[in-house]
Amino acid sequence: MKTLIFNGSARKNGDTQSLIEELVRQLEGETLIVDAHDVDVKACMDCRYCWEHSECCVKDDWQEIDAYIRDCDNIVIASPVYFCEITGPLLSLLSRLQVYWAAKRFRQEKIVTKPKRGGMILLGGGKGTATAPLNTSAVLLHQIVQLFSKCGIFIGDQFQMPQKKCLSYRNGGVGNCLRNGTALAV
C-alpha cells in the first residue's frame, strides 16, 4: 500500500507532524510526505495548458508528486487550521490539482485510474469553525480520489465542530479508515 501525505505545517515538531507520524506508524507499505513549506512547487497560474494536455506545463517538483498521486492507494491532507482554513502554502501546492479537474471538465478524461482512499488531519485551536477547511480538503481530495472515504481526525481546544466529525487517533483514526476502507460521515 502506498500513501501520499500532504503536510501543510511549517512546524517540524508540531501537532500536525506528531499526528502524521502516528498515522505512518499505523500504515503498512510505502509513505511519501510532501511538506508544502519545503517543496519546490509553484501555484497554478491558470495558463489553461491543462485544458488540452494531461499534464502541467510548469516544470518543478510537481511532476514527481503527480506520478505518485497516480500510483498511490491513499491520499491524506494534513494541516493546522489558520483563520478557519488550511495553510496558504498547502493551498498553493494543491492548486496544481487543476490538471485533474481540467481532465474531467474539458477533455472528459480520467487521468487517475487507480482507485484511492482519502483522509484529512485538521488541527485548530481558535474560535473558528471546521466548515471551511473540511470543505476545502474535501473538494481537493475529490479531484483525485474516486473512493473518497471521508475519514479524518479533527482536533482543537475551542474548534467548533459537530460531534460526529471527530475521530480519535487512539481508535485507529485515519490509519484504520485507510486500511479497512471504513467511512466516517464528515
DAJO-V643315 format. One line per field, one symbol per residue. ss: DSSP state (@ for helix, = for strand, . for the rest). phi: phi as a letter, one per 40 degrees, with the letter a starting at -180 (. if undefined). psi: psi as a letter, one per 30 degrees, with the letter a starting at -180 (. if undefined). A space follows every 10 residues. Layout:
BEGIN
ss->???
phi->???
psi->???
END
This chain:
BEGIN
ss->.======... ....@@@@@@ @@@@@@...= =====..... ........@@ @......... .@@@@@@@@@ @..======= ==..==.@@@ @@@@@@@@@@ @@@@@..... ......==== ===.....=. @@@@@@@@@@ @@........ =====....= ..@@@...@@ @.@@@@@@@@ ......
phi->.bbbbcbccc ccbccccccc cccdcccbgc bbbbcdcbcc bccdbfcgdc cbbcacccca cccccdccdc bcbbbbbbac bbfgaccdcc ccdccccddc cccccbbfbb cbbccbbbab bbbbbcccbc dccccccccc cccbbcbccf babbbicbcc acdccbbccc chfcdccccb gcbbcb
psi->kkkkkjjgkf jfgaeeeeee eeeeefllak kkkjjfffki kllkghfgef fflglkfkja feeeeeeeef flekkkkkkl jkhhllleee eeeffffeee eeeeeefhlj fjfkkllllk jkkkgagalf eeeeeeeeee efffjeijfh llkjkkegjk lkefgkjkff gfbeeeeeef gllkj.
END
